[in-house]
Amino acid sequence: MVSEEAIAAAIADLELQDVLNISETARRFKINRVTLSRRYRGVIGSRAEATSIFYKREAIAKYNITPENIYNFDEKGFLIGLEHAVKRIIPIYL
């Protein structure tokens, strides 16, 4: 498995290139060309980030959290600023 540091270094190198050469950069940093290309274009971050986004979307759908309340979480996972009878408690890290 390729380290995130190697991918970050390869992306930094790509950003300095006048003529983009993903294949050569991938060989130099020993990274899969497709992975480097996708990361450079911003299609997908790390696997952990993709999984985290999936679980957040699942929790939002499951608990019917409205968009205006998504920002309204404190570090414990509570919705703040709502009446006590309406408050739902879910963990912030899923």
C-alpha distances in whole Angstrom, upper triangle without the diagonal:
4,7,9,12,11,11,14,15,15,17,19,20,21,23,25,25,29,28,24,22,19,18,19,17,14,15,16,13,10,9,10,14,14,11,13,16,16,15,18,20,19,19,16,15,12,12,14,16,17,17,20,22,22,24,26,27,28,30,32,33,34,36,37,36,38,36,39,38,34,34,37,35,35,32,33,33,36,38,41,44,45,48,47,48,45,42,39,37,33,30,29,25,24
4,7,8,7,7,11,12,11,13,16,16,17,20,21,22,25,25,21,19,16,16,16,14,11,12,13,9,8,7,9,12,13,10,10,14,14,13,15,18,17,17,15,13,11,12,14,16,17,18,20,21,23,24,26,27,29,30,32,33,34,36,38,36,38,36,38,37,33,33,36,34,34,32,33,33,36,38,40,43,45,48,47,48,46,43,40,37,34,31,29,26,25
4,5,5,7,9,10,11,13,14,16,17,19,21,22,25,25,22,20,17,18,18,15,13,15,14,10,10,9,12,14,15,12,12,15,15,13,15,18,17,18,15,13,10,12,13,14,16,18,19,21,22,24,25,27,28,29,31,33,34,35,37,35,36,34,36,35,32,31,34,32,32,29,31,31,34,36,38,41,43,46,45,47,44,41,38,36,32,29,27,24,24
4,5,5,6,9,10,11,12,14,15,17,19,20,24,24,21,20,17,18,18,15,13,16,15,12,12,10,13,15,15,11,11,14,14,11,13,16,14,15,13,10,8,11,11,12,14,16,17,18,20,22,23,24,26,27,29,31,32,33,34,32,34,31,33,32,29,28,31,29,29,26,29,28,32,33,35,38,40,43,43,44,42,38,36,34,30,27,25,22,22
4,5,5,6,9,10,10,12,14,15,17,19,22,23,20,19,17,18,18,14,13,16,14,10,12,11,14,16,17,14,12,16,16,13,14,17,16,18,16,13,12,14,15,15,18,20,20,21,24,25,26,28,30,31,32,34,35,36,37,35,36,34,35,35,31,30,33,31,31,28,30,31,34,35,37,40,42,45,45,47,44,41,39,36,33,30,27,24,25
4,5,5,6,9,10,10,12,14,16,17,21,21,18,16,14,15,14,11,10,12,10,7,8,8,11,13,15,12,10,14,15,12,13,16,16,18,16,14,13,15,17,17,19,21,22,23,25,27,28,29,31,33,34,36,37,38,39,37,38,36,38,37,33,33,36,34,34,31,34,34,37,38,40,43,45,48,48,49,47,44,41,39,36,33,30,27,28
4,5,5,6,9,10,10,12,14,16,19,19,16,15,12,13,14,10,9,12,11,8,9,7,10,11,12,9,7,10,11,8,9,13,12,14,12,10,10,13,15,15,16,19,20,21,23,25,25,27,29,30,31,33,35,36,37,35,36,33,35,35,31,30,33,32,32,30,33,32,36,37,38,41,43,46,46,48,45,42,39,37,34,31,28,26,26
4,5,5,6,9,10,11,13,15,18,19,16,16,13,16,16,12,12,15,13,10,13,11,13,14,15,12,9,12,13,9,9,13,12,15,13,11,11,15,16,15,17,20,20,21,23,25,25,27,29,30,31,33,35,36,36,34,35,32,34,33,30,29,32,31,31,29,31,31,34,35,37,39,41,45,45,47,44,41,39,37,33,31,28,25,26
4,5,5,6,9,10,11,13,17,17,15,14,13,15,14,10,11,13,11,8,11,11,14,14,16,14,11,13,15,12,11,15,15,18,17,15,15,18,19,19,21,23,24,24,27,29,29,30,33,34,35,37,39,40,40,38,38,36,37,37,33,32,35,34,34,32,35,35,38,39,40,43,45,48,48,50,47,44,42,40,37,34,31,29,30
4,5,5,6,9,10,11,14,15,12,11,9,11,10,7,7,10,9,6,9,8,11,11,13,11,8,10,12,10,9,13,14,16,15,14,15,18,20,19,20,23,24,25,27,29,29,30,33,34,35,37,39,40,40,38,39,36,38,38,34,33,37,36,36,34,37,36,39,40,42,44,46,50,50,51,48,46,43,42,38,36,33,30,31
4,5,5,6,9,10,13,14,11,11,9,12,12,9,10,13,12,10,13,11,13,12,13,11,7,9,11,8,6,10,11,13,13,12,14,17,19,18,19,22,23,22,25,27,27,28,31,32,32,34,37,38,38,36,36,33,35,35,31,31,34,33,34,32,35,34,37,38,39,42,43,47,48,49,46,43,41,40,36,34,31,29,29
4,5,5,7,9,13,14,12,13,12,15,14,10,12,15,13,12,15,14,16,15,17,15,11,13,14,11,9,13,13,17,17,15,16,20,21,20,22,25,25,25,28,30,29,31,33,35,35,37,39,40,40,38,37,34,36,36,33,31,35,34,34,33,36,35,38,39,40,42,44,48,49,50,47,45,43,41,38,35,32,30,31
4,5,5,7,10,11,10,10,10,12,11,8,10,13,10,10,13,13,15,14,16,15,11,13,15,13,11,14,15,18,19,18,19,22,24,23,24,27,28,28,30,33,32,33,36,38,38,40,42,43,43,41,41,38,39,40,36,35,38,38,38,36,39,39,42,42,44,46,48,52,52,54,51,48,46,44,41,39,36,34,34
4,5,5,9,9,6,7,7,11,10,7,10,13,11,11,14,13,14,12,14,13,10,10,13,11,8,11,13,16,17,16,18,21,23,22,23,26,27,27,29,32,31,32,35,37,36,38,41,42,42,40,39,36,38,39,35,34,38,37,38,37,40,39,42,42,43,45,47,51,52,53,50,47,46,44,41,39,36,34,34
4,6,8,10,8,10,11,14,14,11,13,16,15,14,18,16,18,16,17,16,12,12,14,12,9,11,13,16,17,17,19,23,24,22,23,27,27,26,29,32,31,32,35,36,36,38,40,41,41,39,38,35,36,37,34,33,36,36,37,36,39,38,41,41,42,44,46,49,50,52,49,46,45,43,40,38,35,33,34
4,7,9,9,11,12,15,14,11,15,17,15,15,18,18,20,18,19,19,15,15,18,16,12,15,17,20,21,20,22,26,27,26,27,30,31,30,33,35,35,35,38,40,39,41,44,45,44,42,42,38,40,40,37,36,39,39,39,38,41,41,44,44,45,47,49,53,54,55,52,50,48,47,44,41,38,36,37
4,5,6,8,10,13,11,10,13,15,14,15,18,17,19,16,18,18,15,14,17,16,13,15,17,20,22,22,23,27,29,27,28,32,32,31,34,37,36,37,40,41,41,42,45,46,46,44,43,40,41,42,39,38,42,41,42,41,44,43,46,46,47,49,51,55,56,57,54,52,50,49,46,44,40,38,39
4,6,9,12,15,14,13,16,18,17,18,21,20,21,19,20,21,17,16,19,19,15,16,19,22,24,24,26,30,32,30,30,34,35,34,36,39,38,38,42,43,43,44,47,48,47,45,45,41,43,44,41,40,43,44,44,43,47,46,48,48,49,51,53,57,58,59,56,54,52,51,48,46,43,41,42
4,6,10,12,11,12,15,16,16,17,20,19,19,16,18,19,16,14,18,18,14,15,19,21,23,24,26,29,31,30,30,33,34,33,35,38,38,38,41,43,42,44,47,48,47,45,45,41,43,45,41,41,44,44,45,45,47,46,49,49,50,52,54,57,58,60,56,54,52,51,48,46,43,41,42
4,6,9,9,9,12,14,14,15,17,16,16,13,14,15,12,11,14,14,11,12,15,17,19,20,22,25,28,26,26,30,31,30,32,35,35,35,38,40,39,40,43,45,44,42,42,39,41,42,39,38,42,42,43,42,44,43,46,46,47,49,51,55,56,57,53,51,49,48,45,43,40,38,38
4,6,6,6,9,10,11,13,14,13,13,10,12,14,11,10,14,14,12,13,16,18,20,20,22,24,27,26,26,30,31,30,32,35,35,35,38,40,40,41,44,45,45,44,43,40,43,43,40,40,43,43,44,43,45,44,47,47,49,51,53,56,57,58,55,52,50,49,46,43,41,38,38
4,6,5,6,9,10,11,12,10,10,7,9,10,7,7,10,11,9,11,14,15,16,17,18,21,24,23,23,26,28,27,29,32,32,32,35,37,37,38,41,42,42,41,41,38,40,41,37,37,41,40,41,40,42,41,44,44,46,49,50,53,54,55,52,49,47,46,42,40,37,35,35
4,5,5,6,9,10,10,9,9,6,9,11,9,9,12,13,12,14,17,17,18,19,20,22,25,25,24,27,29,29,30,33,34,34,36,39,39,40,42,44,44,43,43,41,43,44,40,40,44,43,44,42,44,43,47,47,49,51,53,56,57,57,54,52,49,48,44,42,40,37,37
4,5,5,6,9,10,10,11,9,12,13,11,12,15,16,14,16,19,20,21,21,22,24,27,27,27,30,32,31,33,36,37,37,39,41,42,43,45,47,47,46,46,43,45,46,42,42,45,44,45,43,46,45,48,49,51,53,55,58,58,60,56,54,51,50,46,44,41,39,38
4,5,5,6,8,8,10,8,12,12,9,10,13,13,11,14,17,18,19,18,19,21,24,24,24,27,29,29,30,33,34,34,37,39,39,40,43,44,45,43,43,40,43,43,39,39,42,41,42,40,42,42,45,46,47,50,51,55,55,57,53,51,48,47,43,41,38,36,36
4,5,5,6,5,6,5,9,9,7,9,12,12,11,14,16,17,17,17,17,19,22,22,22,25,27,27,28,31,32,32,34,37,37,38,40,42,43,41,42,39,42,42,38,38,41,40,41,39,41,40,44,44,46,49,50,54,54,55,52,49,47,45,41,39,36,34,33
4,6,5,6,8,8,11,12,10,12,15,15,15,18,20,20,20,20,20,22,24,25,25,28,30,30,31,34,35,36,38,40,41,42,44,46,46,45,45,43,45,45,42,41,45,43,44,42,44,43,47,48,50,52,54,57,57,58,55,53,50,48,44,42,39,37,36
4,6,8,10,11,14,14,12,14,17,16,16,19,21,22,21,21,21,23,25,26,26,29,30,31,33,35,36,37,39,41,42,43,45,47,47,46,46,44,46,46,42,41,45,43,44,41,44,43,47,48,50,52,54,57,57,59,56,53,50,48,45,42,40,37,37
4,6,9,10,13,12,10,13,15,14,14,17,19,20,19,18,17,19,22,22,23,26,27,28,30,32,33,34,36,38,39,40,42,43,44,43,43,41,43,43,39,38,41,40,40,38,40,40,43,44,46,49,51,54,54,55,52,50,47,45,41,39,36,33,33
4,7,9,12,11,10,13,15,15,15,18,19,20,19,18,17,19,21,22,23,25,27,28,29,31,33,34,35,37,38,40,41,43,44,43,44,41,44,43,40,39,42,41,41,39,41,40,44,45,47,50,51,54,54,55,53,50,47,45,41,38,36,33,33
4,6,9,7,7,10,12,11,12,15,16,16,15,15,14,15,18,19,19,22,24,24,25,28,29,30,32,34,35,36,38,40,40,39,40,38,40,40,36,36,39,38,38,36,38,37,41,42,44,47,48,51,51,52,49,47,44,42,38,36,33,30,30
4,6,5,6,9,10,11,12,14,15,15,14,14,14,15,18,19,18,21,23,24,24,27,29,29,30,33,34,35,36,39,39,38,39,37,40,40,36,36,39,38,39,37,39,38,41,42,44,47,48,51,51,52,49,46,43,42,38,36,34,31,30
4,6,5,6,9,10,10,12,14,14,14,15,15,17,20,20,19,22,24,24,25,28,29,30,31,34,35,35,37,40,40,39,39,37,40,40,36,37,40,39,40,38,40,39,42,43,45,48,49,52,52,53,50,47,45,43,39,37,35,32,31
4,5,5,6,9,10,11,12,11,11,13,14,14,18,18,17,20,22,22,22,25,27,26,28,31,31,32,34,36,37,36,36,34,37,37,34,34,38,37,38,36,38,37,40,40,43,45,46,49,50,50,47,45,42,40,37,35,33,30,29
4,5,5,6,8,10,10,10,9,10,10,11,15,15,14,17,19,19,20,23,24,24,26,28,29,30,32,34,34,33,34,32,35,35,31,31,35,34,35,33,35,33,37,37,40,42,43,47,47,47,44,42,39,37,34,32,30,27,26
4,6,5,6,9,10,10,10,10,11,13,16,16,16,19,21,21,22,25,26,26,28,30,31,32,34,36,36,35,35,33,35,35,32,32,35,34,35,34,36,35,38,38,40,43,44,47,48,49,46,43,41,39,36,33,31,28,28
4,6,5,6,8,9,10,11,13,15,18,17,17,20,22,21,22,25,26,26,28,31,31,32,34,36,36,35,35,32,35,35,32,32,35,35,36,35,37,36,39,39,41,43,44,48,48,49,46,43,41,40,36,35,32,30,29
4,5,5,6,5,6,8,11,12,15,14,13,17,18,17,18,22,22,22,24,27,27,28,30,32,32,31,31,29,31,32,28,29,32,32,33,32,34,32,35,35,38,40,41,44,45,45,42,40,37,36,33,31,29,26,26
4,5,5,6,6,6,8,11,14,12,12,16,17,16,18,21,21,22,24,26,26,28,30,32,32,30,30,28,30,30,27,27,30,29,31,29,32,30,33,34,36,38,39,43,43,44,41,39,36,35,31,29,27,24,24
4,5,8,9,9,12,15,17,15,16,19,20,19,21,24,24,24,27,29,29,30,33,34,34,32,32,29,31,32,29,28,32,31,33,32,34,33,36,36,37,40,41,45,45,46,43,41,39,37,34,32,29,27,27
4,6,8,10,13,16,18,16,15,19,20,18,20,23,23,23,26,28,27,28,31,33,32,31,30,27,30,31,27,27,31,31,32,32,34,32,35,35,37,39,40,43,44,45,42,40,38,37,34,32,29,28,27
4,6,7,10,13,15,12,12,16,16,15,17,20,20,19,22,24,24,25,28,29,29,27,27,24,26,27,24,24,27,27,29,28,30,29,31,31,33,35,36,40,41,42,38,36,34,33,30,28,25,24,24
4,7,10,12,14,12,10,14,15,13,15,18,18,18,20,23,22,23,26,28,27,26,26,24,26,27,24,24,28,27,29,29,31,29,31,31,33,35,36,40,40,41,37,36,33,32,29,28,25,23,23
4,7,8,10,8,7,11,12,11,12,16,16,16,18,21,21,22,24,26,26,25,25,23,26,26,22,23,26,26,27,26,28,26,29,29,32,34,35,38,39,39,36,34,31,30,27,25,22,20,20
4,7,8,6,7,10,11,10,13,15,16,16,19,20,21,23,25,26,26,25,26,23,26,25,22,22,25,24,25,24,26,24,27,28,30,33,34,37,37,38,35,33,30,29,25,23,21,18,18
4,5,5,6,9,10,11,13,15,16,17,19,20,21,23,25,26,27,26,27,25,27,27,23,23,26,24,25,23,25,24,27,28,31,33,35,38,38,39,36,33,30,28,25,22,20,17,17
4,5,5,6,9,10,11,13,14,16,17,19,20,22,23,25,26,25,26,25,28,27,23,24,26,24,25,23,25,23,27,28,31,34,34,37,37,38,35,32,29,27,23,21,19,16,15
4,5,5,6,9,10,11,12,14,15,17,18,20,21,23,24,23,25,23,26,24,21,21,24,21,22,20,21,20,23,25,28,31,31,34,34,35,32,29,26,24,20,18,16,12,12
4,5,5,6,9,10,11,12,14,15,17,19,20,21,22,21,22,20,23,22,18,18,21,19,20,19,20,19,22,23,26,28,29,32,32,33,30,28,25,23,20,17,15,12,12
4,5,5,6,9,10,11,13,15,16,17,18,20,21,20,22,20,23,22,18,20,22,21,22,21,22,20,23,24,27,30,30,33,33,34,30,28,25,24,20,18,16,14,13
4,5,5,6,9,10,11,13,14,16,16,19,20,19,21,20,23,22,18,20,22,20,22,20,20,19,22,23,26,29,29,32,31,32,29,26,23,21,18,16,14,12,10
4,5,5,6,9,10,11,12,14,15,17,18,17,19,18,20,19,15,16,18,16,18,16,17,15,18,19,22,25,26,29,28,29,26,23,20,19,15,13,11,9,7
4,6,5,6,9,10,11,12,14,16,16,15,16,15,18,17,13,15,17,16,18,17,18,16,19,19,22,25,25,28,28,29,25,23,20,19,16,15,12,11,10
4,5,5,6,9,10,11,12,14,15,15,17,16,19,18,15,17,19,18,20,20,20,17,20,20,23,26,26,29,28,28,25,23,20,19,16,15,14,12,10
4,5,5,6,9,10,10,12,14,13,16,16,19,17,14,16,18,16,18,17,17,14,17,18,21,24,24,26,26,26,23,20,17,16,12,11,11,9,6
4,5,5,6,9,10,11,12,11,13,12,15,13,10,13,14,13,15,15,15,12,14,15,18,21,21,23,23,24,20,18,15,14,11,10,9,9,7
4,5,5,6,9,10,10,10,12,11,15,14,11,14,16,15,18,18,18,15,17,16,20,22,21,24,24,24,21,19,16,16,13,13,12,12,10
4,5,5,6,9,10,10,13,14,17,15,13,16,18,16,19,19,18,15,17,17,20,23,22,24,24,23,20,19,15,15,12,13,13,12,10
4,5,5,6,8,8,11,13,15,13,11,14,15,13,16,16,15,12,13,13,17,19,19,21,20,20,17,15,12,11,8,9,10,10,8
4,6,6,6,5,8,9,12,10,8,12,13,12,16,17,16,12,13,12,16,18,17,19,19,19,16,14,12,12,10,12,11,13,11
4,6,5,7,9,11,14,13,12,15,16,16,19,20,20,16,16,15,19,20,19,21,21,20,17,16,13,14,12,14,15,16,13
4,6,8,11,14,16,14,13,17,17,16,19,20,19,15,15,15,19,21,19,20,20,19,16,15,12,12,11,13,14,15,13
4,6,9,12,14,12,11,15,14,14,17,18,16,13,13,12,15,17,15,16,16,15,12,11,8,9,9,12,13,15,13
4,6,9,12,10,11,14,14,14,18,20,19,15,14,13,16,17,15,16,17,16,12,12,10,12,12,15,15,17,16
4,7,8,7,7,10,10,11,15,17,16,12,12,10,13,14,12,15,16,15,12,11,9,11,11,13,13,15,15
4,6,5,7,10,10,12,16,18,18,15,14,11,13,14,13,15,17,17,13,13,12,14,14,17,16,18,18
4,5,5,8,10,12,16,18,19,15,15,12,14,15,14,18,20,20,16,15,15,16,16,17,16,18,18
4,6,7,8,11,14,17,18,15,14,11,12,12,12,15,18,19,15,14,15,17,17,18,17,19,20
4,6,5,8,11,14,15,12,11,7,9,9,10,13,15,16,12,11,11,13,13,15,13,17,17
4,5,7,10,13,14,11,11,8,10,12,13,16,17,18,15,13,12,13,12,13,11,14,15
4,6,9,11,13,11,11,9,10,11,13,17,18,20,17,15,15,15,14,14,12,14,16
4,7,10,11,9,8,6,6,8,10,13,15,17,14,12,12,12,13,13,11,15,17
4,7,8,6,6,5,6,9,11,14,15,17,14,11,11,10,10,10,8,11,14
4,6,6,6,7,7,10,13,15,15,18,16,13,13,11,11,10,8,12,15
4,6,8,10,11,14,16,19,18,21,19,15,14,12,11,9,7,9,13
4,6,9,10,14,15,17,16,18,17,13,12,9,9,7,6,9,12
4,7,9,13,13,16,15,16,15,11,9,7,6,5,4,8,10
4,6,10,10,12,11,13,11,8,7,5,7,8,8,12,13
4,7,7,10,10,12,9,6,7,7,9,11,10,14,15
4,6,9,9,12,10,8,10,10,12,14,13,17,19
4,7,9,12,10,9,12,13,15,17,16,20,22
4,6,8,7,6,9,12,14,17,17,21,22
4,6,6,6,10,13,16,19,19,23,24
4,5,5,9,11,14,17,18,22,23
4,6,9,11,15,18,20,23,24
4,7,10,13,16,18,21,21
4,7,10,13,14,18,18
4,7,10,12,15,15
4,7,9,12,13
4,6,9,9
4,5,6
4,6
4
